Amino acid sequence: MVWLCAGLVLFHAVRFILPDDVDRSIQLHLALVPRLWDQGEPFYWTLLTYALLHGDFLHVLINAAMTLAIGSAVARLVGSGTFLAIYALSIVGGGLAIFVLAHDSVTIGASGGVSGLIGAAAVLLYRFRDVDPRAQSMAAMVGIVVILNLAMAFSGGTGISWQGHLGGLAAGLIYGYAARPRSGRGLRS
């Protein structure tokens, strides 16, 4: 998990020192821009790579911190491989929602993955409510984060992709339900 978060921050730091024309080229090839697909440039990989790009250091630090905080609990419950799959599939889920609901947008950021981890954590914590006494209160806190996240995303004018958040959250809920918890593992392990 730490390597993933460090990688996001490092990628942003490297972009910061690149010449502007090189950075623009990276943005063009990695950002999710559904309209480019209509123009015959189907950059399918951008359904995942848009999560590598962030608007500024605060943006990447918030996403990295949330990934670390929530992802740690998810990884403890399902293992690091399943955590990574949930994260990646949630990013793609966020990208698909953007493609359908915000086709004219240009989207960057790992918030779809973070929202997916929140959704997966909520489902997994609910599933573990009888195994670990802290799971129920943690699930309630995750629920509050979900509500705040959606309220912020739907408040408008913030530049936040509510479509990406919603798509990532939906994917995380689905994959959190489908994920097989590691046997005998609770939050304490």
Solvent accessible surface area in square Angstrom, and as a share of the most:
residue,aa,sasa,rsa
1,M,36,0.16
2,V,101,0.58
3,W,155,0.54
4,L,27,0.14
5,C,11,0.07
6,A,56,0.43
7,G,34,0.32
8,L,6,0.03
9,V,42,0.24
10,L,116,0.58
11,F,58,0.24
12,H,13,0.06
13,A,35,0.27
14,V,66,0.38
15,R,23,0.08
16,F,150,0.63
17,I,136,0.69
18,L,52,0.26
19,P,79,0.50
20,D,101,0.52
21,D,92,0.47
22,V,64,0.37
23,D,21,0.11
24,R,148,0.54
25,S,52,0.33
26,I,41,0.21
27,Q,66,0.30
28,L,88,0.44
29,H,78,0.35
30,L,33,0.16
31,A,5,0.04
32,L,0,0.00
33,V,25,0.14
34,P,0,0.00
35,R,103,0.38
36,L,28,0.14
37,W,40,0.14
38,D,82,0.43
39,Q,125,0.56
40,G,60,0.58
41,E,76,0.34
42,P,57,0.36
43,F,25,0.10
44,Y,138,0.52
45,W,123,0.43
46,T,1,0.00
47,L,26,0.13
48,L,80,0.40
49,T,25,0.14
50,Y,4,0.02
51,A,4,0.03
52,L,67,0.33
53,L,1,0.00
54,H,1,0.00
55,G,54,0.52
56,D,76,0.40
57,F,75,0.31
58,L,119,0.59
59,H,54,0.24
60,V,0,0.00
61,L,91,0.45
62,I,92,0.47
63,N,7,0.03
64,A,8,0.06
65,A,60,0.47
66,M,59,0.26
67,T,0,0.00
68,L,69,0.34
69,A,70,0.55
70,I,22,0.11
71,G,0,0.00
72,S,28,0.18
73,A,10,0.08
74,V,0,0.00
75,A,13,0.10
76,R,86,0.31
77,L,1,0.00
78,V,7,0.04
79,G,8,0.08
80,S,80,0.51
81,G,55,0.53
82,T,47,0.27
83,F,3,0.01
84,L,71,0.35
85,A,47,0.36
86,I,4,0.02
87,Y,9,0.03
88,A,31,0.24
89,L,75,0.37
90,S,0,0.00
91,I,6,0.03
92,V,41,0.23
93,G,15,0.14
94,G,0,0.00
95,G,0,0.00
96,L,90,0.45
97,A,18,0.14
98,I,1,0.00
99,F,55,0.23
100,V,113,0.65
101,L,94,0.47
102,A,17,0.13
103,H,43,0.19
104,D,106,0.55
105,S,35,0.22
106,V,106,0.61
107,T,12,0.07
108,I,62,0.31
109,G,2,0.02
110,A,0,0.00
111,S,26,0.17
112,G,3,0.03
113,G,0,0.00
114,V,7,0.04
115,S,4,0.02
116,G,0,0.00
117,L,0,0.00
118,I,2,0.01
119,G,0,0.00
120,A,0,0.00
121,A,2,0.02
122,A,24,0.18
123,V,27,0.16
124,L,0,0.00
125,L,1,0.01
126,Y,127,0.48
127,R,87,0.32
128,F,15,0.06
129,R,90,0.33
130,D,131,0.68
131,V,97,0.56
132,D,3,0.02
133,P,100,0.63
134,R,107,0.39
135,A,0,0.00
136,Q,123,0.55
137,S,68,0.44
138,M,54,0.24
139,A,20,0.16
140,A,60,0.47
141,M,118,0.53
142,V,18,0.10
143,G,27,0.26
144,I,100,0.51
145,V,51,0.30
146,V,26,0.15
147,I,119,0.61
148,L,115,0.57
149,N,25,0.13
150,L,43,0.21
151,A,59,0.46
152,M,99,0.44
153,A,2,0.02
154,F,108,0.45
155,S,75,0.49
156,G,49,0.47
157,G,91,0.87
158,T,67,0.39
159,G,84,0.81
160,I,54,0.27
161,S,30,0.19
162,W,79,0.28
163,Q,24,0.11
164,G,4,0.04
165,H,12,0.05
166,L,64,0.32
167,G,10,0.10
168,G,0,0.00
169,L,16,0.08
170,A,46,0.36
171,A,9,0.07
172,G,0,0.00
173,L,73,0.36
174,I,113,0.57
175,Y,70,0.27
176,G,0,0.00
177,Y,163,0.62
178,A,76,0.59
179,A,10,0.07
180,R,210,0.77
181,P,33,0.21
182,R,89,0.33
183,S,109,0.70
184,G,82,0.79
185,R,77,0.28
186,G,11,0.10
187,L,6,0.03
188,R,164,0.60
189,S,63,0.40
